[in-house]
Amino acid sequence: MSARFWDPDGTKFGIPTYPWHLAPDGLATRRQLRIRGLRPGGQDIAAQLLRPRRRREPLTAYLYRIDLALPVRPMTPARWAALDKANAARRRCPECRRDAGYVIPPTLGTCVTCAFPEEQRAA
């Protein structure tokens, strides 16, 4: 346990701070809320967890109160349609305008066939 991150009153860090894995009951991270089918729902950060790292600033995880969390909004047909449209746009090559069948890597910016045409001809 790292005692330098123990600040349950928030005097040192501004908000209550606990060492990694020592969060009090009733608080959860966004991921933990999501597993329970909840979301923060606009509430402010209740506390934070800090984990030390060598030669870098510590990792931070923000905690939210479980009793103030709201249920996750359900996916509507319109949201599903918007998600499908966004994913289709990520698969479409801007150069040849074809559906690549996979998400185009942002590092290439085009499908593999357009990015490396000479290698495609050799094969």
Disulfide bonds with the S-S distance in Angstrom:
none
